[in-house]
Amino acid sequence: MRNSFSTKSPDRRAFHPARLLFFLLILFALPLPAEEESTRENDPLRAEAADGNRNAMFKLGDEYFYGTETRLPNPTLAAYWYKKAADAGMPEAMYNYAVCLERGAGVEKDRFEAYSWMKKAADAGVKMARFQLAMTDLHGIPEDKERGFAAKPPLPSYAISQLERLAGEHFIPAETALAELLLSQNDAGAVEKAVRILNRLVALKDPPPAALRMMADCKYAGRGMKRNPEEMIQLLRKAARQGDAEALGKLAYCYEYGRAVDIDLKKAFGLYRVSAERGNAMSQFKYAEFLANGTLSKEPDIHTALPWYRKAAARKNPQALFKLGVFHMEGICVKKDPQQAAQYFYESATRGYPRAQYNLGCLYAAGEGGLVKDESAAVYWFTLAAKGGDAVAQRALALRYLEGRGVTRSITKGEEWLLKAAQNGDFEAIELLRRRGLAPPSLW
């Protein structure tokens, strides 16, 4: 390699220690032939990869991705060698490089480029690539304004057809995903089809935990089969033993509220903790609630609970977002910040949590939390919360109709919502109805 510095002898009168330091840095940065040969001898896998062996490239990518006893994890080098093997035509490497692009592991995150490589891998017959491609087609890809990429719209019908093809080949990830999609439909035929898939999966020697968990849900609710809470518990336990975070959380819920088992708060707390540590957002919230309420210790510990609320909120759990809004509104273990509280309430409300919708309506009604006073906006959020069953919101909406605030005045609608609030146990609504001579004796 040609040196970039002059080969002339330095002028002694112009000598400076920094020049010597620069010279040494350049000298030791230069690769020496003997060192290069030594590297090839000590790392034959790297040598094979450098010589163009695509299997060696792929294996080297794996070692850098996961790490070994002799090679530290290095996502950048992993992506580099996966790309080299992918360029050499290796389908498995195409898939792995697509995953790197999807996650932004070792390369800049790029879902569009990831889709392109995933399609190449799928076309080459990699089943997992076919599955991931179907899941991407199911949901689409949002536009990338910065790079000028238009959104890739969802193709649900096509995606489901691809999942069905893979399920027909008994590719387990596709079977579980398809069963979940079918169960989400309010259709008896779809549920029946899902149950057939689940019956096959749970009968396997090593059934996937997601299938066990979904079958447990069906057993508990009686969807597509006779209701059987006892079998539900057994299925959840099997999934929990495999470490499934959601199954652990559901099993904890059963022990907390006595669903097909005796109430055991200590066991529920332990299961919530393990599930929370495994990343389940609802369990993170529930674990935080146990701590904050002092359910077992009788001593509330909000400081310890707060990080768990934040973990759940980061995963967009609406209850955790709401609770953080309360903390910031009241200044509980955090600096009082009504604007931050309003943001938390908004995030929770847009995810359908009625209590957050009611609180957001109150902030609009009062013009607090950095929000401009807006009775129409208050009515909008009160309506969503009221339809979600929140009794206080039902009363608040009733008063808006009775008084004509933010909405056209309607005595009929006002009294209808007041009655709903009273039926849901709101004592102020009962009293208002009594004063109007409308409350039946059963509500007094």
KOLTOR-278512 format. One line per field, with one value per residue (C-alpha): x, z, y; residue number from 1. Coordinates in Angstrom, 2 decimals, decimal comma, padded with zeros to 5 digits, always signed. Layout:
u: (X_...)
w: (Z_...)
v: (Y_...)
n: (NUM_...)
REM end
This chain:
u: (+000,00_+001,40_+001,95_+000,17_+002,98_+006,19_+009,23_+011,68_+013,74_+012,14_+013,75_+015,23_+014,57_+010,87_+010,52_+007,46_+006,47_+003,03_+004,64_+006,25_+002,91_+001,21_+003,93_+003,55_-000,24_-000,02_+002,71_+000,81_-002,43_-000,86_-001,63_+001,55_+001,73_+002,87_-000,11_-002,54_-001,20_-001,43_-005,09_-005,89_-004,22_-005,96_-009,39_-009,90_-013,67_-012,98_-010,37_-012,89_-015,46_-012,94_-012,16_-015,84_-017,27_-020,90_-021,50_-018,56_-019,93_-023,30_-021,79_-019,54_-022,62_-024,31_-021,30_-021,15_-024,91_-025,19_-021,62_-019,49_-016,83_-014,18_-016,15_-017,98_-021,40_-021,08_-024,35_-022,54_-020,24_-023,13_-025,16_-022,08_-021,45_-025,15_-025,26_-022,17_-023,74_-027,07_-025,33_-023,75_-027,24_-027,80_-031,55_-031,11_-028,72_-031,26_-033,75_-031,28_-030,17_-033,83_-034,29_-031,30_-032,85_-036,26_-034,80_-032,05_-029,50_-026,04_-027,54_-029,90_-033,49_-035,23_-038,54_-038,81_-035,39_-036,14_-039,32_-037,31_-034,81_-037,58_-039,32_-036,10_-035,76_-039,43_-039,12_-036,13_-038,32_-037,50_-040,73_-040,04_-039,52_-042,84_-044,46_-042,90_-043,81_-047,43_-047,47_-046,06_-048,68_-051,32_-050,44_-048,66_-045,75_-046,25_-044,89_-041,36_-041,64_-037,95_-036,87_-039,81_-041,32_-045,08_-046,90_-047,26_-050,98_-052,17_-053,23_-055,23_-056,92_-053,66_-051,81_-054,41_-054,26_-050,49_-050,89_-053,43_-050,98_-048,27_-050,70_-051,62_-047,94_-048,17_-045,76_-046,43_-045,87_-048,37_-050,86_-050,78_-051,02_-053,92_-055,73_-055,35_-056,73_-059,69_-060,49_-060,51_-063,46_-067,00_-067,89_-068,80_-067,24_-063,95_-063,87_-064,57_-061,68_-059,40_-060,32_-059,43_-056,00_-055,55_-056,62_-053,83_-051,25_-052,00_-051,82_-048,19_-045,44_-044,13_-047,16_-046,43_-047,33_-049,36_-051,65_-052,04_-052,91_-055,47_-057,07_-057,25_-059,14_-061,59_-062,08_-062,76_-065,18_-066,76_-065,83_-066,21_-066,48_-068,06_-066,85_-064,28_-062,39_-060,50_-058,96_-058,28_-056,08_-054,18_-053,48_-052,28_-049,98_-048,45_-047,84_-046,50_-044,02_-042,62_-042,10_-044,88_-045,24_-048,90_-049,84_-048,00_-049,98_-053,31_-052,53_-051,70_-055,06_-056,80_-055,06_-055,79_-059,53_-060,17_-060,94_-061,09_-058,57_-058,62_-057,58_-053,87_-052,50_-048,96_-048,89_-050,51_-047,87_-045,04_-046,50_-047,10_-043,48_-042,09_-044,44_-043,49_-039,80_-040,47_-041,97_-045,74_-047,20_-050,37_-048,37_-045,98_-048,99_-050,48_-047,14_-046,85_-050,38_-049,56_-046,52_-048,21_-051,25_-049,24_-051,45_-049,17_-046,86_-049,65_-047,12_-047,65_-044,41_-045,02_-041,30_-040,60_-043,78_-043,08_-040,46_-042,87_-045,66_-043,24_-042,23_-045,90_-046,59_-043,66_-045,52_-048,63_-050,60_-053,61_-054,02_-050,38_-050,57_-053,62_-051,92_-048,86_-051,25_-052,73_-049,27_-048,23_-051,53_-051,32_-047,53_-047,35_-043,70_-043,04_-042,96_-046,47_-046,94_-050,53_-049,39_-047,53_-050,58_-052,79_-050,45_-050,62_-054,41_-054,60_-052,45_-054,54_-057,82_-056,96_-056,40_-059,95_-059,54_-062,79_-061,30_-058,65_-061,32_-063,31_-060,27_-059,38_-062,94_-062,59_-059,38_-061,06_-064,07_-061,82_-059,17_-056,40_-053,32_-052,27_-055,55_-057,80_-061,23_-063,54_-066,94_-067,46_-064,20_-065,26_-068,55_-066,66_-064,47_-067,32_-069,36_-066,61_-066,13_-069,89_-070,29_-067,41_-069,45_-067,88_-070,65_-069,13_-068,71_-072,33_-073,43_-071,15_-072,58_-076,12_-075,54_-074,18_-077,37_-079,60_-077,82_-076,95_-073,21_-071,12_-074,10_-077,67_-079,86_-081,94_-083,83_-084,58_-080,94_-079,85_-082,22_-081,33_-077,65_-078,48_-080,42_-077,51_-075,13_-077,50_-077,86_-074,08_-073,98_-073,31_-074,90_-074,97_-076,88_-079,35_-079,88_-080,39_-082,95_-084,72_-084,99_-086,49_-088,92_-087,47_-085,46_-087,23_-087,23_-084,71_-082,08_-082,73)
w: (+000,00_-000,94_+002,00_+001,89_+003,62_+002,06_+001,75_+002,10_+005,26_+007,64_+008,28_+011,76_+012,41_+011,69_+013,74_+016,04_+018,35_+016,72_+013,44_+015,06_+016,60_+013,22_+011,58_+014,17_+013,85_+010,08_+010,32_+012,71_+010,77_+007,64_+007,12_+007,10_+004,81_+007,64_+009,79_+006,91_+006,37_+010,10_+010,07_+007,28_+009,16_+012,45_+010,90_+008,06_+007,91_+007,17_+004,62_+002,83_+002,87_+001,46_-001,32_-002,38_-000,67_-000,12_+002,54_+004,49_+004,00_+005,39_+008,35_+009,10_+009,02_+011,53_+013,84_+013,78_+014,25_+017,23_+018,52_+019,41_+021,97_+019,64_+017,75_+019,36_+017,98_+015,33_+013,49_+010,89_+009,86_+010,05_+007,59_+005,39_+005,04_+004,66_+001,81_+000,20_+000,38_-000,87_-003,83_-004,51_-004,85_-001,49_-000,65_+003,14_+003,10_+001,13_+003,91_+006,70_+004,97_+004,57_+008,33_+008,98_+006,77_+008,43_+011,92_+011,10_+012,45_+011,17_+008,29_+007,97_+008,50_+005,15_+004,94_+001,19_+000,46_+003,02_+001,09_-002,14_-000,63_+001,14_-002,19_-003,74_-000,89_-001,18_-004,93_-004,19_-001,95_+001,60_+003,51_+006,28_+003,62_+002,02_+005,44_+006,26_+002,81_+003,40_+006,78_+005,18_+002,44_+005,13_+006,79_+004,04_+004,46_+005,43_+003,07_+003,55_+002,91_+003,53_+000,83_-001,47_-001,27_-001,60_+000,83_-000,11_+000,48_+002,35_+000,25_+002,80_+000,37_-001,36_+001,98_+003,41_+000,29_+000,72_+004,40_+003,45_+000,96_+003,61_+006,18_+003,70_+003,72_+007,54_+007,99_+011,67_+011,77_+008,93_+010,61_+013,88_+012,11_+009,99_+013,03_+014,81_+011,80_+011,52_+015,23_+014,91_+012,51_+013,83_+011,61_+012,70_+009,59_+010,15_+013,81_+012,83_+010,37_+013,01_+015,50_+012,97_+012,57_+016,34_+016,95_+014,66_+016,25_+019,89_+019,10_+017,97_+020,15_+020,70_+020,16_+019,54_+022,61_+020,54_+019,44_+023,02_+024,12_+021,34_+022,06_+025,72_+024,74_+022,71_+025,60_+028,02_+025,79_+024,15_+020,65_+018,14_+020,95_+024,31_+027,09_+029,31_+031,78_+033,33_+029,99_+029,39_+032,48_+031,41_+027,99_+029,49_+031,83_+028,91_+027,02_+030,15_+030,71_+027,28_+028,43_+026,39_+027,84_+026,97_+028,38_+031,60_+031,83_+031,19_+033,75_+036,23_+035,50_+036,27_+039,65_+040,39_+039,76_+040,39_+036,84_+037,00_+039,87_+043,45_+043,90_+044,68_+044,57_+045,40_+042,46_+040,22_+041,22_+040,41_+037,04_+036,14_+037,02_+034,77_+031,94_+032,38_+032,25_+028,99_+027,51_+027,74_+027,97_+029,87_+032,42_+032,81_+033,64_+036,01_+037,76_+038,21_+039,64_+042,20_+043,29_+043,21_+045,15_+047,67_+046,86_+048,65_+050,74_+051,94_+051,32_+048,01_+046,05_+043,13_+042,67_+041,85_+039,80_+037,67_+035,34_+034,66_+033,80_+031,41_+029,82_+029,23_+027,90_+025,49_+024,08_+023,82_+026,55_+026,99_+030,74_+031,42_+029,26_+031,24_+034,58_+033,57_+032,57_+036,07_+037,66_+035,58_+036,14_+039,90_+040,27_+041,79_+041,92_+038,87_+038,19_+037,74_+034,02_+032,74_+029,11_+029,36_+031,10_+028,21_+025,76_+027,69_+027,92_+024,19_+023,33_+025,63_+024,36_+020,70_+021,64_+022,93_+026,70_+028,02_+031,20_+029,19_+026,73_+029,62_+031,10_+027,71_+027,39_+030,79_+029,71_+026,57_+028,61_+031,03_+028,53_+030,56_+029,79_+027,01_+025,17_+023,91_+025,55_+023,13_+024,20_+020,88_+021,35_+024,92_+023,65_+021,07_+023,72_+026,26_+023,58_+022,87_+026,60_+027,17_+024,37_+025,95_+029,13_+031,37_+033,74_+034,63_+030,94_+030,35_+033,00_+031,58_+028,10_+029,47_+031,03_+027,71_+025,95_+028,72_+028,72_+025,00_+025,57_+022,58_+021,10_+020,05_+023,15_+023,49_+026,66_+025,32_+024,62_+027,85_+029,93_+027,99_+028,80_+032,38_+032,77_+031,34_+033,80_+036,68_+035,58_+035,61_+039,22_+039,00_+042,17_+040,89_+037,83_+040,08_+042,12_+039,00_+037,70_+041,07_+041,02_+037,54_+038,73_+036,35_+038,55_+039,13_+042,75_+041,81_+041,34_+044,62)
v: (+000,00_+003,43_+005,78_+009,11_+011,01_+012,34_+010,04_+012,93_+013,23_+015,68_+019,02_+018,70_+022,38_+021,84_+018,63_+018,41_+015,49_+015,40_+014,39_+011,37_+010,38_+010,72_+008,62_+005,85_+005,82_+005,44_+002,83_+000,57_+001,02_-000,49_-004,20_-006,24_-009,28_-011,55_-010,46_-011,04_-014,55_-015,21_-014,10_-016,53_-019,38_-018,57_-017,92_-020,41_-019,65_-016,01_-017,04_-019,29_-016,51_-014,06_-016,56_-016,53_-019,62_-018,63_-021,29_-019,88_-016,35_-017,43_-019,25_-016,28_-014,03_-016,34_-016,30_-012,52_-012,26_-014,60_-014,59_-017,60_-018,42_-017,01_-014,35_-011,45_-010,46_-007,78_-006,92_-004,81_-007,65_-010,12_-008,04_-007,60_-011,35_-012,18_-009,67_-011,22_-014,68_-013,31_-011,67_-015,06_-016,52_-018,24_-018,16_-018,50_-015,55_-013,51_-014,13_-013,30_-010,10_-009,13_-009,62_-007,34_-004,66_-005,12_-004,69_-002,22_-004,73_-003,78_-001,77_+001,16_+000,04_-000,21_-002,08_-001,58_-003,07_-005,80_-006,65_-006,92_-009,37_-011,27_-011,76_-013,08_-015,57_-016,54_-017,07_-019,29_-021,47_-020,34_-021,03_-018,54_-015,86_-016,80_-016,50_-013,12_-011,84_-012,85_-011,08_-007,92_-008,10_-008,51_-005,20_-003,26_-000,84_+002,85_+005,47_+006,76_+010,50_+011,19_+008,77_+009,35_+005,85_+005,57_+003,30_-000,35_-000,98_-004,06_-007,04_-009,05_-011,46_-012,31_-012,58_-014,96_-017,12_-017,40_-018,28_-020,93_-022,46_-022,59_-023,94_-026,64_-027,59_-027,77_-024,86_-024,16_-020,35_-019,97_-022,31_-020,37_-017,00_-018,21_-019,62_-016,27_-014,39_-016,75_-016,43_-012,64_-012,90_-012,95_-015,88_-019,41_-020,96_-019,16_-020,21_-023,83_-023,74_-022,23_-024,93_-027,65_-026,09_-025,79_-029,37_-030,55_-028,29_-029,06_-032,79_-032,47_-033,90_-030,37_-028,13_-024,44_-022,36_-019,90_-022,76_-023,95_-020,45_-019,92_-023,27_-022,29_-019,14_-021,24_-023,66_-020,83_-018,91_-021,94_-020,79_-023,60_-026,15_-026,84_-024,56_-026,28_-024,00_-026,94_-027,90_-024,20_-024,12_-027,25_-025,76_-022,48_-024,36_-026,26_-023,02_-021,32_-024,16_-023,32_-019,74_-018,15_-014,65_-014,21_-017,63_-016,78_-013,55_-015,26_-017,93_-015,17_-013,55_-016,86_-017,06_-013,40_-013,66_-017,36_-018,49_-022,33_-022,23_-020,98_-017,37_-017,22_-013,67_-014,73_-017,14_-014,52_-011,98_-014,38_-015,30_-011,65_-010,90_-013,65_-012,67_-009,00_-009,83_-011,68_-008,53_-008,96_-005,46_-006,35_-008,32_-005,39_-003,23_-005,81_-006,37_-002,60_-002,49_-005,19_-003,12_+000,28_-000,94_-002,97_-005,97_-008,42_-006,28_-003,92_-001,15_+000,70_+000,99_+003,32_+004,05_+000,39_+000,14_+003,23_+001,63_-001,24_+001,18_+002,85_-000,46_-001,30_+002,20_+001,90_-001,11_+001,08_-000,64_+001,72_+001,09_+001,90_+005,03_+006,12_+005,49_+007,52_+010,29_+010,23_+010,33_+013,35_+015,12_+014,69_+014,81_+011,32_+010,22_+012,38_+016,10_+017,48_+018,06_+018,48_+018,70_+015,40_+013,95_+015,09_+013,37_+010,11_+010,36_+011,00_+007,96_+005,79_+007,24_+006,63_+002,99_+002,75_+003,05_+004,66_+006,14_+007,97_+009,15_+010,58_+012,34_+013,79_+015,07_+016,75_+018,47_+019,83_+020,95_+022,85_+023,98_+022,36_+020,30_+022,66_+022,05_+024,83_+024,80_+023,03_+021,70_+019,91_+018,01_+017,24_+015,78_+013,70_+012,03_+011,73_+009,95_+007,41_+006,75_+006,52_+003,99_+002,09_+001,71_+004,37_+005,46_+008,84_+009,66_+008,66_+011,14_+013,86_+013,29_+013,31_+016,74_+018,06_+016,98_+018,32_+021,70_+021,90_+022,31_+021,28_+019,48_+020,22_+020,18_+017,01_+016,14_+012,66_+011,77_+013,40_+011,30_+008,14_+008,57_+009,51_+006,27_+004,25_+005,92_+005,13_+001,51_+001,27_+002,39_+006,13_+007,56_+011,15_+010,00_+008,15_+011,32_+013,44_+010,96_+010,91_+014,70_+014,48_+011,83_+009,26_+006,90_+003,58_+002,32_-000,41_+002,33_+004,16)
n: (1_2_3_4_5_6_7_8_9_10_11_12_13_14_15_16_17_18_19_20_21_22_23_24_25_26_27_28_29_30_31_32_33_34_35_36_37_38_39_40_41_42_43_44_45_46_47_48_49_50_51_52_53_54_55_56_57_58_59_60_61_62_63_64_65_66_67_68_69_70_71_72_73_74_75_76_77_78_79_80_81_82_83_84_85_86_87_88_89_90_91_92_93_94_95_96_97_98_99_100_101_102_103_104_105_106_107_108_109_110_111_112_113_114_115_116_117_118_119_120_121_122_123_124_125_126_127_128_129_130_131_132_133_134_135_136_137_138_139_140_141_142_143_144_145_146_147_148_149_150_151_152_153_154_155_156_157_158_159_160_161_162_163_164_165_166_167_168_169_170_171_172_173_174_175_176_177_178_179_180_181_182_183_184_185_186_187_188_189_190_191_192_193_194_195_196_197_198_199_200_201_202_203_204_205_206_207_208_209_210_211_212_213_214_215_216_217_218_219_220_221_222_223_224_225_226_227_228_229_230_231_232_233_234_235_236_237_238_239_240_241_242_243_244_245_246_247_248_249_250_251_252_253_254_255_256_257_258_259_260_261_262_263_264_265_266_267_268_269_270_271_272_273_274_275_276_277_278_279_280_281_282_283_284_285_286_287_288_289_290_291_292_293_294_295_296_297_298_299_300_301_302_303_304_305_306_307_308_309_310_311_312_313_314_315_316_317_318_319_320_321_322_323_324_325_326_327_328_329_330_331_332_333_334_335_336_337_338_339_340_341_342_343_344_345_346_347_348_349_350_351_352_353_354_355_356_357_358_359_360_361_362_363_364_365_366_367_368_369_370_371_372_373_374_375_376_377_378_379_380_381_382_383_384_385_386_387_388_389_390_391_392_393_394_395_396_397_398_399_400_401_402_403_404_405_406_407_408_409_410_411_412_413_414_415_416_417_418_419_420_421_422_423_424_425_426_427_428_429_430_431_432_433_434_435_436_437_438_439_440_441_442_443_444)
REM end
